[in-house]
């Protein structure tokens, strides 16, 4: 199964470059960590092997906003998702602003 994410900053209208993240499994074990690239993508996730189960993507939104000179409301965004079919690609994007965030099951 392949996994990807794409972080977009709606306050600036640009990719959320430099946003630190980590992927954990249901037991809390870290499977990958890094920061989004200039396009807001996480290349470190490309090599992670995940099977059926529950996972969490933790995004350090507090540090990201502080680096931009902003104070946001959410210091962290955690997206919990379940993989039921490990044979298909799972895309878990983050749409971000200082005072909110959303996500969806991408393709």
N, C-alpha and C positions, 0 to 999 in steps of 0.2 A: 504494500500500500504506500502511496505517496501522500505527503502532507505539505501544504503550503499556507502562507499567510501574506496579506498585503495590508499595510497600515496607511490610511489616508487621513490627513489633517484637514478637516473642513473649515477651520478657522483661517488657515492660510491658503487653502485650495491647492495644496501640494502633497506629495507623499510625505509621510512622517519618517524622515530619515534619521537614523541614530537612536531609534526607540529600542531600549533594551527589553529583551523578552527571555522567557525560559519556558520549556515544555516539561510538564511532569505527568506521571501516570497516576492511577487511582491511589497508590500507596504513598505518593508524594516524592517518589524518586525522580531526580532530574534526568531527562533524556537528551536535552539539547539546550543550548543557551547562546545568546549572541545579541546583535543589534541590527536593526533593519538597515538595508543599504540605501543608496541615493534614490532608488525607486520605491522605497518603502517595503521591500520584500526581504524575506529571511532565508538566505541561501543555506544556512546551517541545517534547516529542516529537511532539505533534500535527501540526505543520507540516513535519516532516522527510520528504523524499522519499527512499525507499530502494528499490532494485531487488533482484534476485537477488544473493546474495553472503553473505559472512561478516561479522558485526558483533560488537562488544563493548560491553556496558554496564559501565562502571567505577563502582562505588559507594565513596565515601570513608567507610567504616565506622569507621575509626579516629577521625576528627574527630567523627563523629556520637556515638560512645560517650564520648569525652572531654567533649563538651558536656553529657552527662548525668552526668558525674562518675564514669565507669566506665573500666576498662581492659579492652578486649577482646583476643582472640587474633588476629583477622584485621584488619590495618590497612586492607585493601581487599578488596572482593569484585568479581571480574570474571566476568561471565556472557557467554560466547562462544556465539553462536547463528548458524544459517544460514537465510537466507530462500531458499526454492526456488520459492515461488509468490507473487510480488509483488502479486497481485490480492487476496489475503486479508489480514485483520487479524492482526497478531502481537502477543500480549500476553506480556511477559516479567517476571513478578513476582519479588520477592525477599522471602523469609521470613528474618528476621534475629534473632539473639541475640548477646550478647557473645562466645560461644564456638562459634558455628556459624552456617551459613546454608544455605539451599536455594532451589531455583528449579524451575520447571516450565513447560511450554508451555501457556499459558492461552488463553482464547478471548475 
